[in-house]
Amino acid sequence: MKLRHFILLFVSLILALDASVVIAQSTTTQSATTQPAGPDNVDYQLGKHAYKEKNYQQAFVYYQKAAMEGNTTAMAELGDLYITGFVLDGFDDG
């Protein structure tokens, strides 16, 4: 069980570092047609709705899209999905 937590923490750290690189790159190339990076981001809102509906896999997909667009709130939500193990539901059975 401790190994699983270590792996989840490690993956979250890698995602956070990767996302920070994406943010740094996107701030220099951001155009007027880009979605807002805050809570008003459409992908973030879709992820939030999926999470409320307990559709964690779909929430992950939308949060990941929003995070790649620079949404730091979505990055935090991704970390939460990893730490709580919701993303891994269904993968542990095999």
Backbone bond lengths (Angstrom), bond angles and torsions (degrees), N, CA, C in turn:
res aa  C-N    CA-C-N  psi(-1)  N-CA   C-N-CA  omega(-1)  CA-C   N-CA-C  phi
1 M - - - 1.449 - - 1.526 111.02 -
2 K 1.329 117.24 -37.88 1.451 119.81 179.36 1.520 110.78 -67.34
3 L 1.318 117.51 -34.00 1.455 120.99 178.08 1.526 109.99 -63.91
4 R 1.328 116.53 -40.82 1.463 120.66 179.33 1.529 110.02 -61.98
5 H 1.327 117.61 -43.22 1.459 120.52 179.04 1.524 110.95 -64.63
6 F 1.323 116.20 -39.65 1.463 120.07 177.69 1.525 110.21 -62.29
7 I 1.310 117.00 -43.96 1.465 121.18 -179.72 1.525 110.06 -63.79
8 L 1.330 117.30 -43.63 1.464 120.50 179.01 1.525 111.01 -62.58
9 L 1.311 116.97 -42.37 1.455 120.72 178.35 1.525 110.61 -64.56
10 F 1.323 116.86 -42.29 1.456 121.55 179.10 1.531 111.22 -62.30
11 V 1.331 117.20 -44.88 1.463 121.29 179.04 1.529 110.26 -63.96
12 S 1.325 117.15 -41.29 1.465 120.68 178.37 1.521 110.64 -61.83
13 L 1.317 116.57 -41.09 1.459 120.92 178.99 1.518 110.77 -64.26
14 I 1.313 117.20 -42.75 1.471 121.33 178.81 1.531 109.47 -62.50
15 L 1.337 116.85 -44.09 1.469 119.79 179.13 1.519 110.92 -62.78
16 A 1.323 117.13 -41.28 1.463 120.40 179.77 1.518 110.85 -63.84
17 L 1.330 117.49 -42.31 1.459 120.19 178.30 1.521 111.38 -66.20
18 D 1.326 116.75 -41.67 1.459 121.02 178.58 1.525 110.20 -63.84
19 A 1.330 116.15 -41.28 1.458 120.28 179.69 1.519 111.30 -65.51
20 S 1.332 117.99 -35.66 1.459 119.73 179.36 1.528 110.81 -67.17
21 V 1.324 117.27 -33.13 1.461 120.55 175.74 1.520 109.52 -67.52
22 V 1.328 116.38 -41.62 1.460 120.72 179.07 1.525 110.05 -62.70
23 I 1.330 116.74 -41.49 1.467 120.21 179.36 1.522 110.09 -62.62
24 A 1.315 116.35 -45.06 1.462 119.97 -179.77 1.523 111.01 -61.01
25 Q 1.321 116.84 -39.80 1.461 120.26 179.47 1.523 111.09 -72.31
26 S 1.330 117.34 -38.31 1.461 120.33 -175.87 1.520 112.20 -72.20
27 T 1.333 118.42 -27.39 1.458 119.47 179.44 1.520 111.82 -68.29
28 T 1.320 116.86 -25.24 1.461 119.56 179.04 1.518 112.33 -89.20
29 T 1.339 117.54 -19.69 1.469 119.99 -176.71 1.521 113.08 -119.17
30 Q 1.322 117.88 14.88 1.461 120.49 -175.71 1.523 109.94 -70.71
31 S 1.335 115.98 134.01 1.456 120.92 179.40 1.518 110.00 -109.36
32 A 1.318 116.09 174.13 1.469 121.08 -178.02 1.526 111.67 -70.56
33 T 1.334 118.44 -18.23 1.457 120.91 -177.73 1.523 112.83 -90.07
34 T 1.306 118.55 -1.45 1.459 122.26 -178.55 1.525 110.08 -73.10
35 Q 1.339 116.19 144.04 1.452 120.81 176.90 1.513 110.04 -66.05
36 P 1.337 117.39 153.00 1.467 119.38 176.36 1.524 110.86 -62.01
37 A 1.323 116.50 148.69 1.468 121.11 -176.19 1.516 112.62 -88.87
38 G 1.288 119.71 -7.64 1.460 122.48 -176.60 1.510 112.80 -91.59
39 P 1.333 116.80 -160.47 1.465 121.46 -178.70 1.528 113.73 -63.12
40 D 1.337 118.36 -13.20 1.458 120.54 178.93 1.524 112.57 -81.91
41 N 1.322 117.81 -5.00 1.452 122.97 179.23 1.530 109.47 -59.81
42 V 1.318 117.39 131.38 1.469 122.31 -176.23 1.526 111.45 -62.17
43 D 1.324 116.89 -45.31 1.459 119.62 -179.57 1.533 110.99 -63.05
44 Y 1.324 117.12 -38.50 1.468 120.43 177.41 1.528 110.11 -62.24
45 Q 1.323 116.78 -44.60 1.469 120.61 -179.32 1.528 111.17 -64.11
46 L 1.334 117.11 -39.36 1.464 120.23 177.23 1.533 110.51 -65.15
47 G 1.323 116.41 -38.88 1.464 120.50 176.87 1.518 111.38 -64.57
48 K 1.312 116.20 -41.69 1.465 121.49 179.04 1.534 110.54 -62.03
49 H 1.326 115.50 -41.86 1.474 119.92 178.57 1.532 110.29 -65.50
50 A 1.329 117.11 -44.41 1.465 120.41 179.40 1.526 110.55 -62.09
51 Y 1.327 117.08 -39.02 1.469 121.04 178.76 1.526 110.45 -63.35
52 K 1.330 116.76 -43.53 1.477 120.45 178.91 1.525 110.98 -62.46
53 E 1.331 116.34 -31.18 1.466 121.61 178.68 1.527 111.69 -84.56
54 K 1.336 116.55 3.53 1.467 124.15 179.79 1.528 112.86 64.95
55 N 1.320 116.02 25.18 1.460 122.28 174.31 1.534 106.69 -97.07
56 Y 1.331 115.06 77.82 1.457 120.89 -170.30 1.525 113.06 -68.94
57 Q 1.317 117.95 -32.78 1.467 119.93 178.59 1.532 110.53 -65.83
58 Q 1.339 116.87 -42.25 1.466 120.26 178.62 1.526 110.44 -69.35
59 A 1.332 116.67 -38.00 1.463 120.43 176.64 1.524 109.78 -59.67
60 F 1.326 115.88 -41.59 1.462 120.65 178.71 1.528 110.78 -58.71
61 V 1.318 116.62 -45.04 1.469 121.03 -178.25 1.535 110.31 -60.70
62 Y 1.340 116.50 -47.73 1.461 119.55 -178.67 1.521 112.42 -69.49
63 Y 1.330 117.06 -40.89 1.464 119.62 177.64 1.526 110.60 -62.43
64 Q 1.328 116.54 -37.42 1.460 120.08 179.68 1.528 110.43 -65.31
65 K 1.335 117.03 -42.13 1.470 120.23 177.05 1.523 110.53 -61.00
66 A 1.334 116.08 -46.06 1.461 120.25 -179.62 1.530 110.91 -63.80
67 A 1.322 116.98 -39.73 1.465 120.70 179.12 1.522 110.73 -63.80
68 M 1.310 117.18 -39.36 1.462 120.55 178.87 1.532 111.51 -67.16
69 E 1.331 116.34 -20.76 1.465 121.20 176.57 1.525 111.16 -89.27
70 G 1.341 116.80 2.00 1.451 120.52 176.29 1.512 115.58 99.23
71 N 1.330 117.92 9.74 1.459 121.05 -178.92 1.530 109.79 -78.81
72 T 1.332 116.38 107.60 1.461 120.65 -176.58 1.527 112.30 -70.33
73 T 1.323 117.59 -28.99 1.466 120.34 176.96 1.522 109.55 -65.70
74 A 1.323 116.76 -40.98 1.465 120.85 177.48 1.527 110.69 -64.47
75 M 1.327 117.04 -35.22 1.467 120.45 177.31 1.524 110.14 -61.74
76 A 1.327 115.83 -42.23 1.466 120.08 178.44 1.519 110.94 -65.74
77 E 1.321 117.30 -39.16 1.468 121.26 178.83 1.532 110.43 -65.26
78 L 1.320 117.35 -37.49 1.472 120.66 176.32 1.520 110.36 -61.42
79 G 1.308 115.93 -45.31 1.464 119.92 177.56 1.511 111.36 -59.33
80 D 1.323 116.43 -40.66 1.463 120.79 178.50 1.526 111.04 -63.13
81 L 1.331 116.80 -42.02 1.469 119.90 178.44 1.524 111.22 -62.23
82 Y 1.329 116.79 -39.24 1.461 120.18 178.09 1.518 111.34 -67.53
83 I 1.328 116.21 -47.46 1.465 119.82 -175.59 1.525 111.84 -65.64
84 T 1.327 117.11 -39.69 1.466 120.02 179.97 1.524 112.31 -76.80
85 G 1.331 117.07 -14.81 1.455 120.66 177.76 1.517 114.71 85.89
86 F 1.325 117.78 4.84 1.465 119.60 -178.82 1.520 111.92 -63.70
87 V 1.312 117.60 -32.50 1.463 121.18 -179.29 1.522 110.55 -67.39
88 L 1.311 117.26 -31.31 1.448 121.16 -176.08 1.524 113.50 -87.22
89 D 1.357 118.36 -4.54 1.454 120.25 178.47 1.525 109.40 -56.92
90 G 1.309 116.43 131.41 1.446 121.28 -179.62 1.512 113.56 93.45
91 F 1.320 118.22 -21.64 1.446 121.84 179.12 1.522 111.09 -89.55
92 D 1.328 116.99 -21.92 1.463 120.59 -178.26 1.525 112.81 -79.23
93 D 1.330 117.52 -15.12 1.460 121.14 -174.91 1.531 112.15 -75.22
94 G 1.330 117.18 -26.97 1.458 121.83 -171.49 1.456 114.04 -81.89
